[in-house]
Amino acid sequence: MSLKVYNTLSGQKEEFVPINPGEVKIYTCGVTVYDVNHVGHGRSLIVFDMIRRYLRYLGYNVKFVRNFTDVDDKIINRAKNECVPFTVIADRYIKEYFQDAENFRIEPADVEPRVTTHIPDIIDFIQRLIEKGYAYEVEGDVYFAVRKFKDYGKLSKRSIDELIAGARVEPGEKKRDPLDFALWKASKAGEPSWDSPWGKGRPGWHTECCAMIFKHLGETIDIHGGGLDLTFPHHENELAQAEALSDKPFARYWIHNGLVTVNGQKMSKSLGNYITLKEIYAKYEPDILRLLVLSVHYRSPLDFSWEKMEETKKAYERLKNAMEEYEVLKKLPVNENFEGHLYDAIAKAEQGFYAAMSDDFNTPEALASLFGLVREMNILKDRAVKEGGISRKALESYREAKEVIHKIGRDIFGLFDSLQPCIEEELKDVAVEKVAELAEIDKEEKELIEMLIEVRNIARKQKNFEIADMIRDRLSEMGVVLEDTPVGTKWKKK
């Protein structure tokens, strides 16, 4: 099943074909570190964490880069107000960011560059734009000449005429055209600055990402991502600079997540509805926010409220409870007359899940497939409890359904990390029980061997090699030899 993603550049869904087969290079714009992170930041982090996890689950080798803007007007102003160097502010909120990311189980990027450690790369990038005639210097400032890039506006679907109507020159700017934007800003008294061919100054916001992408990922990347509010002017300006310099496409796919409102209003400190990630974490475990974010398509607006968090908490508990009910079923007497199993429901849920995820990461539909499986699990469980017994086949199918939900939730959605220890212990218990059964029940030997191999394969996928090796060794003691092949595990008697 091919993956399709919505490309902001083309305005439609496209089949995802990476530049190099089997490899995906992703860059997302990170935070400007002048304050604590809010729920809007959280949504973007969770969305691209999910996208990265799913691409990796599909077998791609993903290189993921997310930056920090650690010098900026807001950082400088906060430093002045607190009478500290700007680096104190930047370091403080980078530390806050990493704590939030850890709390909400956001996997670290492969590279997390800071602007201030890439000044030479940025200066070189700007110098080459000047040499190609796309940029110019005026009294220590350097600007990008927008009209020289003929495709300007293609990402945000804006024409030059439309942009001219809203363009203006801010006080102190020396640019030749109202549309032009700053690549390098001459330093002001008391501001941080670096030496450059144009005098002391610091980078413009739109240039830093281009230079870091070129350094860490190359001139053309597979996916460039960020919030919808970055489409214009930030990403439009990035695209113009990068393609003007390289004469190559900058990114094959531009992916933007929708914005967050709070109770139907724009989030704002002045309105008193500014929700930080720390506030959420103090009230709920991280899985609840992750599930709320994933319950809405990433391109749609997300309206946050504490009532929705409560609703999401109940939905999360339905998932968790369905997995935990396996312990109840294990204690029921064996009744081979019990009719029914979950294998058909598992196949339907998996098919629905991957179909939804392959359709532009449609997490709401993917979750619906998982909840459909939970419904079937509950029906089977209730009937088994009522009848006072369950067959081995039905019990094994319930365990497999539980593993499907846990594996998808953990590997792709970043859920259920807190359940991992008990899942591993349970897997070990299952292995021990199956080995004991194999030793005692000759008439069902073939079926039990295959069940054990299935448990071992699950353990290997979860990197629980201790359990996998234990199963292999015990089977060997009983005269069963395993052979792992590219098409699966084969077995034979000694």
Number of C-alpha atoms within 10 A of each C-alpha: 8 10 19 17 20 20 21 19 17 14 12 10 15 15 14 18 17 16 14 9 9 14 16 20 24 23 26 23 19 21 19 20 23 24 17 18 20 18 23 21 19 20 23 25 24 24 27 22 20 22 17 22 20 20 17 18 13 10 11 17 15 16 17 21 22 23 21 20 21 24 25 19 11 15 21 22 14 17 18 14 8 12 9 12 15 22 15 12 20 25 14 14 19 21 13 17 20 13 14 21 18 13 15 22 19 20 15 14 17 11 14 14 20 20 22 18 11 16 19 14 17 25 23 14 21 26 18 14 22 18 11 11 13 20 22 19 19 14 10 16 23 26 26 28 23 21 13 13 14 11 16 19 20 15 21 16 14 13 12 14 9 10 13 12 10 9 13 13 14 9 6 6 15 17 20 14 16 18 19 19 23 21 26 27 23 19 17 11 6 8 16 16 18 15 13 17 11 17 16 17 21 26 25 19 22 20 25 26 28 24 25 25 24 18 13 16 17 13 19 19 21 21 20 22 24 23 23 18 13 15 21 15 14 15 23 21 23 21 22 25 28 24 18 20 20 14 10 11 15 26 21 18 23 25 22 24 22 20 21 24 19 18 15 11 12 14 21 12 9 7 9 8 16 16 18 16 21 16 12 17 16 9 10 13 14 21 23 24 24 23 23 22 24 23 18 17 18 25 18 13 14 23 18 22 14 12 10 15 18 14 12 20 18 13 16 18 12 16 20 17 13 21 24 16 16 18 11 11 22 15 10 16 14 15 15 12 9 17 13 15 20 21 16 10 20 25 13 15 24 19 14 19 22 20 19 20 20 20 20 22 25 21 25 19 21 23 23 16 23 23 19 15 26 24 16 18 24 17 11 21 22 13 15 23 14 9 12 14 21 26 19 16 16 22 23 18 20 26 22 19 27 23 16 18 24 23 19 19 19 17 17 18 24 23 23 20 15 11 14 14 10 11 18 15 12 13 20 21 13 16 24 17 12 18 20 12 15 22 13 11 10 10 9 11 14 11 11 18 19 14 17 22 22 15 20 24 18 18 21 15 11 13 11 16 14 11 22 22 14 16 22 16 15 17 21 14 10 13 12 15 15 16 9 10 8 5 6 9 14 12 15 10 10 8
